[in-house]
Amino acid sequence: MRAITLPSFGGPEVLTWTEVPEPTPGPGEVLIDVAASAVNRADVMQRQGSYPSPPGASAYPGLECSGRITAIGSAVTGWHVGDKVCALLAGGGYAERVAVPAGQLLPIPSGVDLVTAAALPEVTCTVWSNVFMLAGLAAGDVFLVHGGSSGIGTMAIQLAARAGARVFCTAGTPDKRSRCLELGAEVAIDYHNEDFADRVRKATDGRGADVVLDNMGAAYLERNVDVLAVGGRLVVIGLQGGARAELNLGTLLRKRASVNATTLRARPPDGPGGKGEIVAAVREQVWPAIAAGEIRPVVDQVLPMAQAAQAHRLLEASAHVGKILLAT
């Protein structure tokens, strides 16, 4: 089979579409004939050498995929050869075939085509596990998500609005902010020219945000803590703005607030807090809303898998809205 490999670390040009050994499903795993994968910031970090695959995971990039099951390992129940699925991966999605634990599979939701389904696993699992399972977002809460036009952001806006929260987001261009409003955001903030903490406080009569989902890390930490409401929860899922910053514990104590930092890729396949538990919750809580048309994947464009380098350039240019997919 063919896969996108990393002969070295560096720019997008190091991504190489080449022949590789075909994987085989182990106990509890299935083999998927990949229809499409999706490009995530984690893939860029892996390409640059700063985010290696977890032990035992495929060395190829790609944290999600869609396709058809072509083989089933021992001890797998509930799935059959030929089933159309999408899957949360620890790696290996940029390939024609990938082996994945059966607990990380999801059926293709009604109304979503096989390629588009590749846009769903990573964003739904990230948003549900962090915003709802960890931070406990509820109806009436004020929710702020940074990067509202990203794959994570577009899903977070929809799920939070559906849950009855007041949704605020940041985005860099008028078109992106308009798209965020269409998806259900109440306020879309120009992070180039506005202070998001001031905007949220003014719009909430000084209350601030109950939950903040942040992909920036150090660059936004002080203002994220500042914007939290009493009892607020900040969840950091990315480090695009750096990894080191000072944290004012006095502000956290005064607000009885919390800061959480999590990653999805390194979680074990099963057990408490594992990928299987999150996938099961997403299937129960999110999949019916997608099937009903209440939530939809937002796809910017689809490129051939062999053009992964171009897809990475597009992602790094940040001109897209939603997900960039790679189809085999």
C-alpha positions as CSV (number, residue, x, y, z in Angstrom):
1,M,0.0,0.0,0.0
2,R,1.0,3.7,-0.1
3,A,1.2,6.1,2.8
4,I,2.6,9.6,3.5
5,T,5.9,9.1,5.3
6,L,8.4,11.4,7.0
7,P,11.9,10.6,5.8
8,S,13.0,13.7,7.8
9,F,11.5,16.5,9.7
10,G,10.9,20.0,8.3
11,G,8.6,21.8,5.9
12,P,5.7,20.4,4.0
13,E,8.0,19.2,1.3
14,V,9.3,16.3,3.5
15,L,5.9,14.6,3.3
16,T,6.4,11.7,0.9
17,W,3.8,9.5,-0.7
18,T,5.4,6.1,-1.1
19,E,5.0,2.3,-0.9
20,V,5.1,0.9,2.7
21,P,4.3,-2.4,4.3
22,E,0.6,-3.1,4.8
23,P,-0.6,-3.2,8.4
24,T,-2.5,-6.2,9.8
25,P,-5.1,-6.0,12.5
26,G,-4.1,-7.4,15.9
27,P,-6.4,-8.7,18.6
28,G,-9.3,-6.2,19.1
29,E,-8.4,-4.3,16.0
30,V,-9.9,-3.9,12.5
31,L,-8.3,-3.0,9.2
32,I,-9.8,0.0,7.4
33,D,-9.5,0.7,3.6
34,V,-9.1,4.4,4.0
35,A,-11.4,6.7,1.9
36,A,-10.1,9.9,3.5
37,S,-8.2,11.4,6.4
38,A,-8.1,15.0,7.7
39,V,-5.3,17.4,8.4
40,N,-4.8,18.6,12.0
41,R,-2.4,20.9,13.7
42,A,-0.9,17.9,15.4
43,D,0.1,16.5,12.0
44,V,2.1,19.7,11.4
45,M,3.8,19.4,14.7
46,Q,4.7,15.8,14.0
47,R,6.1,16.8,10.6
48,Q,8.2,19.4,12.3
49,G,9.6,16.9,14.8
50,S,7.9,18.2,17.9
51,Y,5.0,15.7,18.4
52,P,6.1,12.1,17.9
53,S,3.6,9.2,17.7
54,P,2.8,7.5,21.0
55,P,4.6,4.2,21.6
56,G,3.1,1.4,19.5
57,A,1.2,3.8,17.1
58,S,1.8,4.2,13.4
59,A,4.6,6.5,12.5
60,Y,2.6,8.0,9.6
61,P,0.6,11.2,10.3
62,G,-3.2,11.3,10.5
63,L,-5.3,11.2,13.6
64,E,-8.7,10.3,12.0
65,C,-10.0,8.6,8.9
66,S,-13.1,7.2,7.2
67,G,-13.4,4.1,5.0
68,R,-14.6,0.5,4.9
69,I,-13.6,-2.4,7.2
70,T,-11.6,-5.0,5.1
71,A,-10.4,-7.3,7.9
72,I,-11.2,-8.0,11.5
73,G,-8.8,-9.2,14.2
74,S,-9.7,-11.7,17.0
75,A,-12.0,-10.6,19.9
76,V,-13.8,-8.0,17.8
77,T,-17.6,-8.0,18.0
78,G,-20.3,-5.7,16.6
79,W,-18.4,-4.9,13.4
80,H,-18.2,-6.7,10.0
81,V,-16.1,-6.6,6.9
82,G,-17.7,-4.1,4.5
83,D,-19.0,-1.8,7.3
84,K,-18.6,1.9,6.5
85,V,-16.9,3.6,9.4
86,C,-14.9,6.6,10.6
87,A,-12.2,6.3,13.3
88,L,-10.2,8.1,15.9
89,L,-6.5,7.2,15.5
90,A,-3.2,7.6,17.3
91,G,-1.6,7.9,13.9
92,G,-1.6,6.3,10.4
93,G,-4.5,8.1,8.8
94,Y,-2.4,9.4,5.9
95,A,-2.4,6.0,4.2
96,E,-4.4,3.6,2.0
97,R,-5.0,1.3,5.0
98,V,-4.8,1.5,8.7
99,A,-5.3,-0.8,11.7
100,V,-7.3,0.6,14.6
101,P,-8.8,-0.6,17.9
102,A,-12.4,-1.5,17.4
103,G,-13.4,0.7,20.4
104,Q,-12.3,3.8,18.4
105,L,-14.7,3.1,15.5
106,L,-17.9,5.1,14.7
107,P,-20.5,4.3,12.1
108,I,-20.9,6.8,9.3
109,P,-23.8,9.1,10.5
110,S,-26.9,9.2,8.4
111,G,-26.7,12.0,5.8
112,V,-22.9,12.2,5.8
113,D,-20.9,10.8,2.8
114,L,-18.0,8.5,3.3
115,V,-15.3,11.1,2.5
116,T,-16.8,13.9,4.6
117,A,-17.1,11.6,7.6
118,A,-13.3,11.8,7.9
119,A,-13.8,15.4,9.3
120,L,-15.7,14.1,12.3
121,P,-13.8,11.9,14.7
122,E,-11.1,14.2,16.0
123,V,-13.2,17.3,16.4
124,T,-16.2,15.6,18.0
125,C,-14.1,13.6,20.4
126,T,-11.9,16.6,21.3
127,V,-14.9,19.0,21.8
128,W,-17.1,16.5,23.7
129,S,-14.3,15.2,26.0
130,N,-13.0,18.7,26.9
131,V,-16.0,21.0,26.8
132,F,-18.6,18.6,28.1
133,M,-17.0,15.7,29.9
134,L,-14.2,17.7,31.5
135,A,-15.5,21.3,31.8
136,G,-19.2,20.4,32.2
137,L,-20.6,23.0,29.9
138,A,-24.4,23.4,30.5
139,A,-27.3,25.4,29.3
140,G,-27.0,29.0,30.2
141,D,-23.2,28.9,30.5
142,V,-21.0,31.4,28.7
143,F,-18.6,29.6,26.4
144,L,-15.6,31.1,24.7
145,V,-13.7,29.2,22.0
146,H,-10.5,30.5,20.4
147,G,-10.0,29.8,16.7
148,G,-13.7,29.7,16.0
149,S,-13.3,29.0,12.3
150,S,-11.0,26.0,12.7
151,G,-12.2,22.4,12.6
152,I,-12.3,22.3,16.4
153,G,-13.9,25.7,16.6
154,T,-16.7,25.1,14.1
155,M,-17.7,21.9,15.9
156,A,-17.4,23.5,19.4
157,I,-19.7,26.4,18.3
158,Q,-22.3,24.1,17.1
159,L,-22.3,21.7,20.0
160,A,-22.2,24.5,22.6
161,A,-25.0,26.4,21.0
162,R,-27.1,23.2,20.7
163,A,-26.5,22.7,24.5
164,G,-28.0,26.1,25.2
165,A,-24.8,28.0,26.0
166,R,-24.1,31.6,25.0
167,V,-21.2,31.1,22.5
168,F,-18.4,33.6,22.0
169,C,-15.4,33.0,19.7
170,T,-12.3,34.6,18.2
171,A,-11.5,34.7,14.5
172,G,-9.2,36.7,12.3
173,T,-11.1,37.9,9.3
174,P,-14.6,39.3,8.6
175,D,-15.5,36.2,6.5
176,K,-14.4,33.8,9.3
177,R,-16.4,35.7,11.9
178,S,-19.4,35.7,9.6
179,R,-19.2,32.0,9.3
180,C,-18.9,31.5,13.0
181,L,-22.1,33.6,13.5
182,E,-23.9,31.4,11.0
183,L,-22.9,28.3,13.0
184,G,-24.4,29.6,16.2
185,A,-21.9,32.0,17.8
186,E,-23.5,35.0,19.5
187,V,-20.4,37.2,19.3
188,A,-17.4,36.7,17.0
189,I,-14.3,38.7,18.1
190,D,-11.6,40.1,15.9
191,Y,-8.5,39.0,17.8
192,H,-6.2,41.2,15.8
193,N,-7.9,44.5,16.9
194,E,-10.0,43.6,19.9
195,D,-9.4,42.4,23.5
196,F,-11.4,39.3,23.8
197,A,-11.5,39.5,27.6
198,D,-13.0,43.0,27.4
199,R,-15.6,42.0,24.8
200,V,-16.8,38.9,26.7
201,R,-17.0,40.8,30.0
202,K,-18.9,43.7,28.5
203,A,-21.4,41.4,26.7
204,T,-22.0,39.4,29.9
205,D,-22.4,42.4,32.3
206,G,-19.0,41.6,33.9
207,R,-19.7,37.9,34.5
208,G,-17.1,36.5,32.1
209,A,-16.9,33.0,30.6
210,D,-17.8,29.8,32.4
211,V,-15.8,27.7,30.0
212,V,-12.9,28.7,27.7
213,L,-11.5,26.2,25.1
214,D,-8.0,27.4,24.1
215,N,-5.6,26.3,21.4
216,M,-3.0,29.1,22.0
217,G,-1.5,28.2,25.3
218,A,1.1,30.7,26.8
219,A,0.2,33.7,24.6
220,Y,-3.4,33.7,25.9
221,L,-3.0,32.3,29.4
222,E,-3.2,35.6,31.4
223,R,-6.2,36.9,29.5
224,N,-8.0,33.5,29.5
225,V,-7.7,33.4,33.3
226,D,-8.8,37.1,33.5
227,V,-11.9,36.4,31.4
228,L,-13.1,33.4,33.6
229,A,-16.2,33.8,35.6
230,V,-16.4,32.7,39.2
231,G,-16.1,28.9,39.1
232,G,-14.9,29.1,35.5
233,R,-13.0,26.4,33.7
234,L,-10.2,27.0,31.2
235,V,-9.2,24.0,29.0
236,V,-6.0,24.3,27.1
237,I,-5.7,21.9,24.1
238,G,-3.0,23.5,22.0
239,L,0.2,25.5,22.2
240,Q,0.2,27.6,19.0
241,G,1.1,30.6,21.2
242,G,3.9,28.9,23.2
243,A,4.2,26.5,26.1
244,R,5.5,28.7,29.0
245,A,3.8,31.5,30.8
246,E,3.2,32.8,34.3
247,L,0.0,31.8,36.0
248,N,-1.6,34.1,38.6
249,L,-2.7,31.7,41.2
250,G,-4.3,34.6,43.2
251,T,-6.8,35.2,40.4
252,L,-7.6,31.5,40.2
253,L,-8.2,31.4,44.0
254,R,-10.3,34.5,44.0
255,K,-12.5,33.1,41.2
256,R,-12.5,29.5,42.5
257,A,-11.5,28.7,38.9
258,S,-9.5,26.0,37.3
259,V,-7.0,25.5,34.5
260,N,-6.9,22.1,32.7
261,A,-4.5,21.0,30.0
262,T,-5.3,17.9,28.0
263,T,-4.3,16.0,24.9
264,L,-6.3,13.3,23.1
265,R,-3.7,11.5,21.1
266,A,-1.7,10.0,24.0
267,R,-4.8,8.6,25.8
268,P,-4.9,4.8,26.0
269,P,-7.4,2.9,23.8
270,D,-9.6,1.8,26.7
271,G,-10.1,2.2,30.4
272,P,-11.3,5.3,32.3
273,G,-10.6,8.4,30.3
274,G,-9.4,6.4,27.3
275,K,-10.3,6.9,23.6
276,G,-12.9,4.1,23.7
277,E,-14.8,5.8,26.5
278,I,-14.8,9.1,24.7
279,V,-15.8,7.5,21.4
280,A,-18.7,5.8,23.1
281,A,-19.9,9.0,24.6
282,V,-19.7,10.8,21.2
283,R,-21.7,8.0,19.5
284,E,-24.4,8.3,22.2
285,Q,-24.5,12.1,22.6
286,V,-23.3,13.7,19.3
287,W,-24.1,11.1,16.5
288,P,-27.9,11.5,16.8
289,A,-27.6,15.3,16.4
290,I,-25.5,14.8,13.3
291,A,-28.0,12.3,11.9
292,A,-30.8,14.7,12.5
293,G,-28.9,17.5,10.7
294,E,-28.6,19.7,13.9
295,I,-24.8,19.4,13.7
296,R,-22.7,19.2,10.6
297,P,-19.1,18.8,9.7
298,V,-17.6,21.9,8.1
299,V,-15.2,21.0,5.2
300,D,-13.1,23.7,3.5
301,Q,-11.8,21.5,0.7
302,V,-10.7,18.0,-0.3
303,L,-7.3,17.2,-1.8
304,P,-5.8,13.9,-3.0
305,M,-3.8,12.2,-0.3
306,A,-0.7,12.5,-2.5
307,Q,-1.0,16.3,-2.1
308,A,-0.6,16.2,1.7
309,A,2.2,18.8,1.4
310,Q,-0.2,21.3,-0.2
311,A,-2.8,20.5,2.4
312,H,-0.3,21.4,5.1
313,R,0.6,24.7,3.4
314,L,-3.1,25.6,3.3
315,L,-3.5,24.7,7.0
316,E,-0.5,26.8,8.0
317,A,-1.7,29.7,6.0
318,S,-4.9,29.7,8.1
319,A,-7.1,30.9,5.3
320,H,-9.5,27.9,5.6
321,V,-12.7,27.5,7.5
322,G,-13.4,24.0,9.0
323,K,-11.4,20.9,7.9
324,I,-9.1,20.1,5.1
325,L,-9.4,16.5,4.0
326,L,-7.1,14.1,2.1
327,A,-8.9,11.5,-0.1
328,T,-7.3,8.4,-1.4
